C-alpha cells in the first residue's frame, strides 16, 4: 500500500519487505493475500476495528506495556458525542477538521470517528485528516492498513507521544492522493499571518530621565551613573 504511492520511502520499504518475506515459505506467503481480502470484506460490511479485535481475541496484546484495546462500541459512543453543529461549522469555515490520536492502537477511535461522521452526513474521506501515533510498530501497521482500506487521510507515526520521540511515518493513500501535506500547510499560513505582534510601548518618563542625585553624597545604588 505504501509503495504504491509513497515514492520517497519506496526503496527503503521494498528492502524491508524483501527481508521479511524470506522468513516464510511459498504456502505461508499465499495466506497473506487471503487475510487482506478478509479484512477488506469485513470493513466493506461495516466500519469496525477488525484487526484490533482479532489481536485482542488472540491475546497478542501486551498489558504490561499498557496495551488495552478499547471496544469499538465505546469508541463509537465517544465519537458521536464529539460531533455537533460546530463540526459542520468548522468544515464550512476551514474545509475540513483534524483529529489527533496520541495512542492509536489499531485505530478503533479514528475508525469510529469516521463512522460517526458518515452517519452525520459528512464525507470523512474529504473533510477529515488524522495524525495518529503509537509506540508499537505492530499497532501502527494495523491502524495504517485499516485507515488505508477505509480511505482515511492520515499520517500514522511510530513514536512515543509523551517523550516527543518519533521514528517513522506512514502516509495513507488518501493523504497522498488528496494532497493533504499542501492543504495542511496552506491552512497554517493564514493563521501565522494573522498573529499580531504588538508595538513596544515607550517606557514611562521617570525611567528615561535619571533620578536627581541626593544633595549630600551618593545613594547606595546610583543607577544614574
Secondary structure, DSSP 8 states (H G I E B T S, - for coil): -HHHH-GGGHHHHHHHHHHHHTTS-HHHHHHHHHHHHHHHHHHHHS---HHHHHHHHTT-S-GGGT-----HHHHHHHHHHH-SHHHHHHHHHHS-EEEEESS-TTSHHHHHHHHHHHHTT--HHHHEEEEEEES-HHHHHHHHHHHHHTT--EEEEEEETTTTEEEEEEE-HHHHHTTHHHHHHHHHHHHHHH----------HHHHS-----SSS--SS-TT-
